Amino acid sequence: MSESVQKLPPGIGVATVVVRDGKILIGKDTKKGEAVFGVPGGHWQSGETLKECAKREVKEESGVNCDNVTLISVYDFYRADKEKSYVTIGMRADYISGNLTDLEDEGRLDWDWYSPEESLKLNLFPADKVLIKRFLSEVVFE
């Protein structure tokens, strides 16, 4: 790692496993060639709680509303493509309302509901794969 990379603060993201009838919400990102799948998520903004961030990102990316948000994972990793460390705070939430909407500016498209087992067979973003496995462990932090 170069000296300038080491001095950058890590990015903090919030990713959410949204559950509806035993299935979870997954979208597809094709911006970089091969499709990469993942749950809704994005950067945590100053001034909002983690739960507010989770709800906002789910709504912004997929068009649906969620609630009953709980913490299920904290995962750190380094992205060589961005030369930056990240922390993903993983949440679990229940689908409340809304229709799936592809919002191209947000990155992921083709939102759909998958069983957790089906989702693990997809080409998942690595941090989201960890999050889904932790979701399946049923550990919740209160």
ZIPEVEN-V740492 format. One record per backbone hydrogen bond with DSSP energy under -0.5 kcal/mol. CO is the residue of the C=O (numbers start at 0). NH is the residue of the N-H. Records with the same first field share a line. If there is no record, write none. Layout:
CO = NH + NH
This chain:
1 = 5
2 = 6
3 = 7
4 = 7
10 = 12 + 86
11 = 43
12 = 88
13 = 41
14 = 90
15 = 17 + 39
16 = 18 + 92
17 = 24
18 = 94
19 = 22
21 = 115
22 = 19
23 = 113
25 = 111
26 = 37
27 = 29 + 108
28 = 35
29 = 32
31 = 33
35 = 28
36 = 124
37 = 26
39 = 15
41 = 13
44 = 47
48 = 52
49 = 53
50 = 54
51 = 55
52 = 56
53 = 57
54 = 58
55 = 59
56 = 60
57 = 61 + 62 + 63
58 = 62
60 = 102
61 = 100
64 = 95 + 96
66 = 93
69 = 91
70 = 140
72 = 89
74 = 87
76 = 85
77 = 79
78 = 81 + 82 + 83
83 = 78
84 = 10
85 = 76
86 = 12 + 88
87 = 74 + 89
88 = 14
89 = 71 + 72
90 = 16
91 = 69
92 = 18
93 = 66
96 = 64
100 = 102
101 = 103
102 = 105
103 = 106
108 = 27
111 = 25
113 = 23
114 = 118
115 = 119
117 = 120
118 = 121
121 = 123
122 = 36
124 = 127 + 128
125 = 129
126 = 130
127 = 131
128 = 132
129 = 133
130 = 134
131 = 135
132 = 136
133 = 138
134 = 137
140 = 70
